[in-house]
Amino acid sequence: MTKTIGIIGCGWLGLPLAKSLKAEGYSIFGTTTSKDKLSLLKKEGLQAFQIELSDSEIKGPITDFLNSCETLIVNVPPKLRGPGPNASYVGKMQRLLEQLQNSRISHVVFVSSTSVYSDAQGTVTEETIPKPTSESGKQLLQCEQLFKKNNKIKTTIVRFGGLIGPDRHPITILSGKENLKDGNAPVNLIHLNDCILIVKEIINQRQWGKTYNAVHPAHPIKRDYYTQKAIEKRLEPPNYSSSLPKKYKIINFCSVFLTKISINFTSL
């Protein structure tokens, strides 16, 4: 069984995931782009590395980091706003794959997003052909394909829905907004706790070479859901405009994988 795991990107998801894996006996090696955060990672018992990816180079001890691990979790969101090193997410992943060729890494979990499905309609499964329209969705899909085509490593893609957690929820942005569209669209969200469990189960059960959608099985409509969340958090509810009947997408979590794990989804 894999005992050494590297996590590129110990942020909102990566750090609690690292702590949870460490609690199960894994040796965890984590990266951050911030020198100040190195001490935090070390305080949590992680082997910490300051590494920064760009589309032209990788700064930091990437070779030492990768040669410390058997399995790698790539958890780097495609921040594509503005010029500079974040402009090409694909370029970053290409540089990383070049390094992986000569490393000890044999398995990868690549954290992606259901944004690759864009405006698909009806029930969406892993068999649905992605047709992203956003720049981030397009680059995520291209990176998925790069990893899957690599013959040296076996990569499992996990496409998370909208991420929510104790300090992260869309209602904080939507509160008080007027004339929002698509109030009858279902939400496709997933809680941080469930993200952590799913990634852990992929590794524990050696579910390699797969692609999984990871979304909470409940899909209330936005108008009702965000109104209720605003009330719970004592915020001003958003207002949705009237909209014509439309067929929206509902993203299903892979039923085959669900039969292999025991998961009580965290309430939305």
C-alpha positions, -999 to +999 in steps of 0.1 A: +000+000+000+011+035-008+027+050+023+042+082+010+019+108-006+028+142-020+003+170-022+009+199-046-012+227-032-018+226+005-045+252+006-083+252+014-086+215+004-050+203+004-041+211+040-071+194+057-067+165+033-030+162+042-039+162+079-065+135+074-042+113+055-014+117+081-039+107+108-043+074+089-005+067+090+006+081+057+038+101+054+028+134+038+049+157+018+032+190+009+040+221-011+032+258-007+042+288-027+045+309+004+076+309+026+055+321+056+033+290+052+062+265+054+062+267+092+024+260+093+028+228+073+057+217+094+037+224+126+011+200+112+038+173+109+042+175+072+074+175+052+071+209+037+085+223+004+083+257-011+076+252-048+060+275-074+048+263-108+048+285-138+044+278-175+081+284-181+098+269-150+093+253-116+110+272-087+120+252-057+133+217-049+108+198-071+131+168-077+136+162-040+099+166-034+088+141-061+114+116-052+101+115-017+067+102-028+050+072-045+016+089-050+009+125-060-022+146-055-023+176-079-045+202-062-037+234-081-067+255-092-064+272-126-062+308-116-063+324-150-071+360-142-047+385-157-012+381-172+018+365-156+027+330-144-010+320-139-019+328-175-013+292-187-025+265-164-017+239-192+019+252-193+022+247-155+010+211-158+033+204-188+063+215-167+051+193-139+047+162-161+082+167-174+095+164-139+073+134-132+089+114-160+121+109-140+106+107-105+094+079-082+057+089-087+037+060-101+001+072-094-016+106-095-049+120-083-057+150-104-082+174-088-104+188-116-139+204-117-173+198-131-169+231-150-156+209-178-193+201-185-202+238-188-238+241-200-246+204-205-283+196-200-300+167-182-283+140-162-245+143-165-223+112-158-187+103-164-198+091-198-210+126-208-186+142-233-172+175-217-176+206-237-163+234-216-169+271-226-149+289-198-112+293-202-106+275-169-128+246-179-110+243-213-076+242-197-086+218-170-099+194-196-067+197-216-047+190-185-068+159-177-060+146-211-023+152-207-022+132-175-043+104-188-022+100-219+011+098-199+022+061-200+045+063-170+019+071-144-017+060-138-039+090-131-074+092-116-093+124-124-118+136-097-141+163-109-155+181-079-187+202-080-190+236-064-169+235-032-185+244+002-173+242+037-172+259+071-157+291+058-167+288+021-202+291+006-216+308-025-244+325-005-218+350+009-213+363-027-250+359-038-265+376-007-286+406-016-281+404-054-310+412-076-324+396-108-302+365-108-308+341-136-316+304-135-333+303-101-348+269-111-315+253-118-304+226-094-272+231-074-243+207-079-222+212-048-200+191-025-187+197+010-150+197+020-155+167+043-168+146+014-140+157-009-114+145+016-132+112+021-134+106-017-098+113-024-087+090+005-109+062-008-095+065-043-060+060-028-070+033-002-089+013-028-063+019-056-089+032-080-064+042-106-069+052-142-105+063-135-125+094-139-151+103-112-176+131-108-179+140-071-211+159-062-236+157-034-266+135-043-291+162-033-298+189-059-323+215-046-330+244-069-310+275-065-339+298-056-350+277-026-315+266-015-298+300-015-328+316+001-327+291+030-290+294+034-293+332+036-319+328+063-297+304+082-267+327+080-287+358+087-279+373+053-301+391+028-315+365+004-307+369-033-335+376-057-341+356-088-358+368-120-386+348-136-373+324-161-388+303-188-388+265-183-354+250-192-336+217-188-306+221-165-278+197-157-277+174-127-243+159-121-244+124-108-217+110-085-204+077-100-228+050-087-202+023-092-178+040-068-205+047-043-211+009-039-175+005-029-174+032-001-195+040+029-202+077+029-228+097+048-227+129+028-222+161+048-254+182+047-254+210+021 
